[in-house]
Amino acid sequence: MLYFKRWQTILIWLAVALSVLYAAPNVLPQSWLSSMPSWAPSRPMTLGLDLQGGSHILLQVDRNDLIHERLTAARDDVRRILRDAKVGYTGLALSGNAVQVRVRDEAQREAARTALAELEQPISSGLFGTGSVREFSVTEQEPGLFRIAMTDEGLDYRLSNAVTQSIEVIGRRVNELGTTEPIIQRQGLDRVLVQVPGLEDPQRLKDILGQTAKLTFQMVDMSVSPQEVIANGGRAPAGTTLMYSIDNPPVPYVIEDRVIVSGENLVDAQPGFDQRTNEPIVSFRFDTRGATRFGQATQENVGRLFAIVLDGKVISAPQIREPILGGSGQISGNFTVQSANDLAVLLRAGALPATLTVVEERTVGPGLGQDSIDAGIMASIIGSVLVIVFMILAYGFLGVIADVALILNVVMIIAILSILGATLTLPGIAGIVLTVGMAVDSNVLIYERIREERRLGRSVLKSFDAGFERALATIVDSNLTTLIAALVLFLVGTGPVKGFAVTLAIGIGTTLFTAFTFTRWVVAFWLRRSKPTEVPKGFFRLVPEVTRIPFMKVRLQVFALSVLLSVASIALLFTVKPNFGIDFTGGTLIEVRAKDGTADTGEIRQKLLEAGIREVQVQGFGEASDALIRLGAAEDEATGNAMVAQAQQILSSDYDIRRTEVVGPTVSNELMWSAIIGVLVAMAGIMIYVWVRFEWQFAIGAIMSTINDVCLTLGFLVVTQIQVDLTTVAAMLTIVGYSLNDTVVIYDRVRENLRRFKKMPLGQLLDLSDNEMLARTVMTSVTTLLALLALYFFGGEVIRSFVASMIFGIVIGTLSSIFISAPALIFFNLRPTKGQLISEEEIRAGEARDLKTEAKQASAS
């Protein structure tokens, strides 16, 4: 195990060199990067929205709006088709999710059916038009009464098309804002995800994305007074609609339904200023068809008012003083410079095919992003220093080697994230810090095994060789269980949770390389050069070299206590209930910082209540100038978005909006189910892996231990009322992985001792295995807790609840590995427990025989 061929050495150091090379752009100044040769890596990690500020917005196509639009078009098609076929009809109207029409003459029923069959013709779909769908179905409800309804496949087709078109339009709108590297992608059948990093005005982005931007030019009906229509309950004459202007107060107009020209005929729109009044305006230019229709309409209607309508609201309604034949004009209104520019952006980008509703929003201001970076760096440095110092004190020179491997581990994670173009989030930093703690586990496993082999009488060189060889299987098993949890977390998680899963998974891979391959090479090099006569020792030991604690004697008492606490935790879930965050309940979270002085939570609450915003919770958060505001979930997404905008406007005069998270009721339900499924899938995957690697008794014991950890952690969350959100689910899955990691390490030693001591009673064997692994278990838990404590105290308020859950879970996971998973093997009768106990001398004699056998086998080979 300690011999390396030349090509192996070259590959190891090539990996180290490339890691340093690709990680360097993250710490080198930009001036250095620009002066480096073109072939040199220059791409740093991409920072997530929570680190550099920006907006994450999930938009959903309004199905009802899309259905209404398609049925309106179908109604017009029915009118045209029946007129062309010279079929008399009556009662043509929308009825629910369908169009209904009645044929007047019984003799024309067949002609109508034949003519309307045109609507059932399949339309091409799929890549290059290789597929086809039938958008409408035509049925005759009763003699002469035809019903035209959208098919499910037709609706899915239109939704898919609407999302595709929306992505194109949103891309044009966002690019017009001048932002860098926006992410715009489809999510599911009817949603679009928009992420814009570094955006300083998130509300402006919401305003631009939230408008359909359907621009039309329509005539104003001057034959009827708007006041008369209002007095009549808003019922306008046939062929007209009552609309209001964007003025304050709004002005009513009666608008003809006939569209003269639509925004589809625009070829350009630019902001500018009126030469006479110097007010902001938007100038526009039509294509040839639009210019012809607009010129003809203005020729025929000189002296009348025509309305410029955007999304059902009248922007302006000027009088036609003379024909406009040039195909260009201007839109004036109560514009500011920014609103004129935003309108020009919307018109140039084009209209959305359907209304988009914000169902989830997570916005972080640039100030909070910088604070998160500073907190993350500080926590990482402190956590790393604590672990480094601890390892040197515990293992002396071997601790120094472990620390070098640890630093290389972090460098490799950063390099891989940079190469992949992965996004580093605040939970991602937590994943790196956690990796720092857990990576030490592999070195601890190796070093404790080396010490154990030395105590058995092996030479120094043989001890090192056996230590690496025998620790390999345990290292692989323990890291694979954590990897399963990370993969499930990536598949079911969203946003920052995925970032945590990515860094954790990468950290597992780099740990296997640095702790086993790189450390082994360095140790082999040191052994050849120094030829030590003894294994280096540290300055202290947390656990004596040899312990004989009778864990199995108290197994029943501990198991009963554990079951009692687990049942109590489940009972608390249904009585007290956890403090669910908006990820699972829906609602709004707004973090603010007072511009001057201390945040007054009472004043904030009073202001919002006076504005009619109910279900308001305000609490201090982090520093005295910070406050966290939670608004209850609205009935629908549109109402919730309006409430958030109102709250932000009320607070903006005295407070900086640092972070906003909005989760609609639809998304919150999906997140709840994905979290539950994620935990169950992770546990099932790990159980299958343990079953395959060991035996079924081991798998059941591991799951019992894991269920205990999950139940007690849930109880901890209920008792402390720590907010439960998506990051808490990430913590839960990591606890599952960590607990199984610990359990598998002990199970590996149990399996080894089962082969070595075939007649030893199971209870004694389990005690022996637990005691042999106790030093490793304690050392790993301490190093991981050191890293997590640094995160808890210095990582910032945003991830404190996440880290608190992790700390509790790791303590419970360590105890359950000893007192739950191992005794379960007795309960499920892995081996008969009765028999004569084996003395300490017999155990040592058996180990000596094993050494002699190995020596003979080595000399024979």
ABEGO torsion letter per residue (X at the ends): XABBBAAAAAAAAAAAAAAAAAAAAAABBAAAAAABBAABBABBBBBBAAAAEEBBBBBBBBAAAAAAAAAAAAAAAAAAAAAAAGBBBBGBBBBEABBBBBBABAAAAAAAAAAAAAAABBBBBEBGGABBBBABBBBBABBGBBBBBBBAAAAAAAAAAAAAAAAAAAAAAAAAAGBBGBBBBBBEAABBBBBBBGBABAAAAAAAAABAGBBBBBBBBAABBAAAAAAAGGBBBBGBBBBBBABOBBBBBBBBABBABBAAABABBBBBBBAAAGBBBBBBBBBAAAAAAAAAAAAAABGBBBBBBBGGBBABBBBBABBBAAGBBBBBBBBBAAAAAAAAAAAAAEBBABBBBBABBBBBBAAAAAAAAAAAAAAAAAAAAAAAAAAAAAAEAAAAAAAAAAAAAAAAAAAAAAAAGBBBBAAAAAAAAAAAAAAAAAAAAAAAAAAAAAAAGBBAAAAAAAAAAAAAAAAAAAAAAAAAAAAAAAAABBEAAAAAAAAAAAAAAAAAAAAAAAAAAAAAAAAAAAGBABBBBBABBABBABBBBBAAAAAAAAAAAAAAAAAAAAAAAAAAEBBBBAAAAEEBBBBBBBABEBBBAAAAAAAAAAAGBBGBBBBBBEBAABBBBBBBBBABAAAAAAAAAAAAAAAAAABBBABBBBBBAAAAAAAAAAAAAAAAAAAAAAAAAAAAABBAAAAAAAAAAAAAAAAAAAAAAAAAGBBBBAAAAAAAAAAAAAAAAAAAAAAAAAAAAAAABAABBAAAAAAAAAAAAAAAAAAAAAAAAAAAAAAAAAAEAAAAAAAAAAAAAAAAAAAAAAAAAAAAAAAAGABBABEBBBBAAAAAAAAAAAAAAAAAAAAAX
